[in-house]
Amino acid sequence: MTSNRRNDRERETSEFEERMLFVNRTSKTYQGGRRFRFAALVILGDRNGRVGMGIGKAKEVPVAIEKAKSIARKNMIQVPVENGTIPHDIVGENSTSRVLLKPAAPGTGVIAGTVPRSIAELAGITNMLSKELGSRNKVNVAYAVFDGLKNLRTAKQVRAIRGITAPAAQPTQAGGAQ
């Protein structure tokens, strides 16, 4: 059986769910008229902790989307998800955009704007709160969310970085303080 690149590519992306957040159109005026170019922002994720983001630019929308997908595949990050939420509060920053990400109790859902919600859902986060601070430009907000998710650490990772072993259960003293 022969295989070609297109079939390999389709099989490769089948493990990821994709979401196109927006397409931006720009134009430049030349002597013969206007020429349009498009930029597409695409998020890929497996809903199991892996998520990627890409921006593709081209003269046609489908080509821009394909470029964005391939860039998103290359820019995958692993997000620590504990019980359906993130381990701790964090603020992600990019340019003038800041995004506050907070863990939430089970059953809360993802309470966030369009961009952080899409990224969180494709990363497999089911309970989270977020607030966009500063600029609400979709591209900058997406980069800020990724900055926050990249900097998340679990308690186990922090202990390993600091060289601390897991805390042992200490017996409590009966009778109060002496």
C-alpha beads as a LAMMPS data file, in Angstrom:
LAMMPS data file: protein, C-alpha beads

178 atoms
177 bonds

1 atom types
1 bond types

-500.0 500.0 xlo xhi
-500.0 500.0 ylo yhi
-500.0 500.0 zlo zhi

Masses

1 110.0

Atoms # bond

1 1 1 0.000 0.000 0.000
2 1 1 1.324 3.405 -0.909
3 1 1 1.008 6.359 1.382
4 1 1 1.126 9.983 0.546
5 1 1 1.680 13.070 2.655
6 1 1 -1.939 14.203 2.637
7 1 1 -3.210 10.960 4.184
8 1 1 -0.391 11.015 6.743
9 1 1 -1.249 14.608 7.640
10 1 1 -4.957 13.828 8.048
11 1 1 -4.194 10.847 10.259
12 1 1 -1.781 12.927 12.322
13 1 1 -4.295 15.693 13.064
14 1 1 -7.149 13.311 13.868
15 1 1 -5.983 13.102 17.489
16 1 1 -6.407 16.884 17.880
17 1 1 -9.572 18.917 17.878
18 1 1 -9.260 22.285 16.182
19 1 1 -10.978 25.598 16.692
20 1 1 -10.552 28.623 14.436
21 1 1 -10.899 31.742 16.562
22 1 1 -10.861 34.411 13.895
23 1 1 -9.783 35.427 10.421
24 1 1 -8.385 38.904 9.853
25 1 1 -8.424 40.546 6.433
26 1 1 -5.933 43.214 5.443
27 1 1 -5.697 45.059 2.145
28 1 1 -3.078 47.020 0.307
29 1 1 -3.901 49.302 -2.589
30 1 1 -1.823 48.978 -5.733
31 1 1 -2.117 50.686 -9.087
32 1 1 -4.390 47.944 -10.410
33 1 1 -6.629 47.817 -7.328
34 1 1 -6.656 46.303 -3.846
35 1 1 -4.914 43.097 -2.854
36 1 1 -6.203 41.222 0.163
37 1 1 -4.294 39.026 2.600
38 1 1 -5.701 36.948 5.440
39 1 1 -4.485 35.912 8.873
40 1 1 -6.097 33.013 10.758
41 1 1 -5.778 32.189 14.473
42 1 1 -6.234 28.454 15.158
43 1 1 -6.145 26.477 18.420
44 1 1 -5.464 22.702 18.460
45 1 1 -5.936 20.495 21.518
46 1 1 -6.525 16.912 22.585
47 1 1 -8.626 17.777 25.692
48 1 1 -6.041 15.877 27.696
49 1 1 -3.511 18.554 28.657
50 1 1 -1.924 19.246 25.260
51 1 1 -2.798 22.452 23.410
52 1 1 -1.189 24.521 20.656
53 1 1 -1.803 27.855 18.956
54 1 1 -0.831 29.141 15.538
55 1 1 -1.313 32.178 13.327
56 1 1 -1.102 31.602 9.581
57 1 1 -0.986 34.320 6.933
58 1 1 -1.673 33.884 3.223
59 1 1 -3.452 35.355 0.201
60 1 1 -6.336 32.888 0.607
61 1 1 -8.261 31.884 3.741
62 1 1 -7.927 28.059 3.435
63 1 1 -4.166 28.335 2.959
64 1 1 -3.911 30.627 6.001
65 1 1 -5.886 28.116 8.099
66 1 1 -3.638 25.216 7.018
67 1 1 -0.525 27.235 7.859
68 1 1 -1.986 28.117 11.258
69 1 1 -2.712 24.424 11.956
70 1 1 0.833 23.369 11.133
71 1 1 2.259 26.166 13.292
72 1 1 -0.089 25.168 16.146
73 1 1 1.133 21.554 15.890
74 1 1 4.727 22.778 16.270
75 1 1 3.875 25.023 19.238
76 1 1 2.188 22.421 21.456
77 1 1 2.507 22.811 25.216
78 1 1 1.623 20.478 28.080
79 1 1 -0.794 21.969 30.628
80 1 1 -0.969 20.502 34.151
81 1 1 -4.645 19.730 34.803
82 1 1 -5.598 18.562 38.294
83 1 1 -9.179 17.398 38.857
84 1 1 -10.358 19.312 35.805
85 1 1 -8.828 22.648 36.847
86 1 1 -5.464 24.404 36.981
87 1 1 -3.191 23.978 40.038
88 1 1 -3.004 27.671 41.091
89 1 1 -3.786 31.302 40.186
90 1 1 -1.577 32.850 37.523
91 1 1 -1.418 35.967 35.373
92 1 1 -0.228 35.553 31.792
93 1 1 1.152 38.579 29.966
94 1 1 1.797 39.537 26.371
95 1 1 2.272 43.072 25.097
96 1 1 -0.482 45.151 26.757
97 1 1 -2.772 42.177 27.415
98 1 1 -2.879 40.389 30.742
99 1 1 -5.103 37.427 31.574
100 1 1 -5.847 36.238 35.105
101 1 1 -6.478 32.477 35.313
102 1 1 -7.924 31.025 38.533
103 1 1 -8.811 27.452 39.511
104 1 1 -12.479 26.790 40.223
105 1 1 -14.462 24.239 42.225
106 1 1 -15.939 21.195 40.442
107 1 1 -19.181 22.033 38.644
108 1 1 -18.281 25.692 38.013
109 1 1 -17.458 25.314 34.325
110 1 1 -15.184 27.564 32.304
111 1 1 -16.114 31.177 32.980
112 1 1 -14.023 33.139 30.514
113 1 1 -14.006 35.196 27.344
114 1 1 -14.011 33.572 23.903
115 1 1 -10.264 33.123 23.520
116 1 1 -9.410 31.849 27.042
117 1 1 -12.502 29.592 26.996
118 1 1 -11.497 27.973 23.689
119 1 1 -7.931 27.388 24.826
120 1 1 -9.017 26.015 28.231
121 1 1 -11.618 23.654 26.742
122 1 1 -9.200 22.235 24.161
123 1 1 -6.577 21.778 26.898
124 1 1 -9.049 19.670 28.903
125 1 1 -9.752 22.214 31.644
126 1 1 -13.402 21.939 32.731
127 1 1 -13.484 24.324 35.723
128 1 1 -11.691 27.671 35.579
129 1 1 -12.262 31.395 36.007
130 1 1 -10.504 34.036 33.940
131 1 1 -10.463 37.778 33.460
132 1 1 -8.944 39.656 30.539
133 1 1 -7.062 42.733 31.751
134 1 1 -5.661 45.490 29.559
135 1 1 -5.948 45.141 25.797
136 1 1 -8.589 42.702 24.535
137 1 1 -6.926 42.096 21.162
138 1 1 -7.596 38.390 20.410
139 1 1 -4.050 37.590 19.298
140 1 1 -2.448 39.235 22.351
141 1 1 -4.992 37.615 24.695
142 1 1 -4.247 34.184 23.172
143 1 1 -0.499 34.687 23.657
144 1 1 -1.136 35.867 27.250
145 1 1 -3.229 32.766 28.040
146 1 1 -0.463 30.557 26.632
147 1 1 2.104 32.434 28.726
148 1 1 0.036 31.736 31.841
149 1 1 -0.531 28.060 30.997
150 1 1 3.193 27.555 30.227
151 1 1 4.164 28.889 33.651
152 1 1 1.791 26.649 35.641
153 1 1 3.500 24.209 38.016
154 1 1 2.069 21.379 40.086
155 1 1 3.018 21.018 43.762
156 1 1 5.097 17.967 42.836
157 1 1 7.063 19.942 40.209
158 1 1 7.748 22.775 42.666
159 1 1 8.999 20.314 45.297
160 1 1 11.328 18.739 42.716
161 1 1 12.703 22.147 41.667
162 1 1 13.334 23.127 45.291
163 1 1 14.791 19.721 46.176
164 1 1 12.217 19.009 48.876
165 1 1 10.872 15.537 49.512
166 1 1 7.145 14.987 50.020
167 1 1 6.080 16.101 53.492
168 1 1 5.559 13.197 55.895
169 1 1 2.442 13.075 58.036
170 1 1 3.405 14.633 61.358
171 1 1 1.663 13.410 64.492
172 1 1 -0.363 16.078 66.301
173 1 1 0.202 16.710 69.973
174 1 1 -2.751 16.224 72.242
175 1 1 -3.282 18.873 74.883
176 1 1 -2.570 21.961 72.778
177 1 1 0.460 24.263 72.833
178 1 1 2.906 24.118 75.738

Bonds

1 1 1 2
2 1 2 3
3 1 3 4
4 1 4 5
5 1 5 6
6 1 6 7
7 1 7 8
8 1 8 9
9 1 9 10
10 1 10 11
11 1 11 12
12 1 12 13
13 1 13 14
14 1 14 15
15 1 15 16
16 1 16 17
17 1 17 18
18 1 18 19
19 1 19 20
20 1 20 21
21 1 21 22
22 1 22 23
23 1 23 24
24 1 24 25
25 1 25 26
26 1 26 27
27 1 27 28
28 1 28 29
29 1 29 30
30 1 30 31
31 1 31 32
32 1 32 33
33 1 33 34
34 1 34 35
35 1 35 36
36 1 36 37
37 1 37 38
38 1 38 39
39 1 39 40
40 1 40 41
41 1 41 42
42 1 42 43
43 1 43 44
44 1 44 45
45 1 45 46
46 1 46 47
47 1 47 48
48 1 48 49
49 1 49 50
50 1 50 51
51 1 51 52
52 1 52 53
53 1 53 54
54 1 54 55
55 1 55 56
56 1 56 57
57 1 57 58
58 1 58 59
59 1 59 60
60 1 60 61
61 1 61 62
62 1 62 63
63 1 63 64
64 1 64 65
65 1 65 66
66 1 66 67
67 1 67 68
68 1 68 69
69 1 69 70
70 1 70 71
71 1 71 72
72 1 72 73
73 1 73 74
74 1 74 75
75 1 75 76
76 1 76 77
77 1 77 78
78 1 78 79
79 1 79 80
80 1 80 81
81 1 81 82
82 1 82 83
83 1 83 84
84 1 84 85
85 1 85 86
86 1 86 87
87 1 87 88
88 1 88 89
89 1 89 90
90 1 90 91
91 1 91 92
92 1 92 93
93 1 93 94
94 1 94 95
95 1 95 96
96 1 96 97
97 1 97 98
98 1 98 99
99 1 99 100
100 1 100 101
101 1 101 102
102 1 102 103
103 1 103 104
104 1 104 105
105 1 105 106
106 1 106 107
107 1 107 108
108 1 108 109
109 1 109 110
110 1 110 111
111 1 111 112
112 1 112 113
113 1 113 114
114 1 114 115
115 1 115 116
116 1 116 117
117 1 117 118
118 1 118 119
119 1 119 120
120 1 120 121
121 1 121 122
122 1 122 123
123 1 123 124
124 1 124 125
125 1 125 126
126 1 126 127
127 1 127 128
128 1 128 129
129 1 129 130
130 1 130 131
131 1 131 132
132 1 132 133
133 1 133 134
134 1 134 135
135 1 135 136
136 1 136 137
137 1 137 138
138 1 138 139
139 1 139 140
140 1 140 141
141 1 141 142
142 1 142 143
143 1 143 144
144 1 144 145
145 1 145 146
146 1 146 147
147 1 147 148
148 1 148 149
149 1 149 150
150 1 150 151
151 1 151 152
152 1 152 153
153 1 153 154
154 1 154 155
155 1 155 156
156 1 156 157
157 1 157 158
158 1 158 159
159 1 159 160
160 1 160 161
161 1 161 162
162 1 162 163
163 1 163 164
164 1 164 165
165 1 165 166
166 1 166 167
167 1 167 168
168 1 168 169
169 1 169 170
170 1 170 171
171 1 171 172
172 1 172 173
173 1 173 174
174 1 174 175
175 1 175 176
176 1 176 177
177 1 177 178
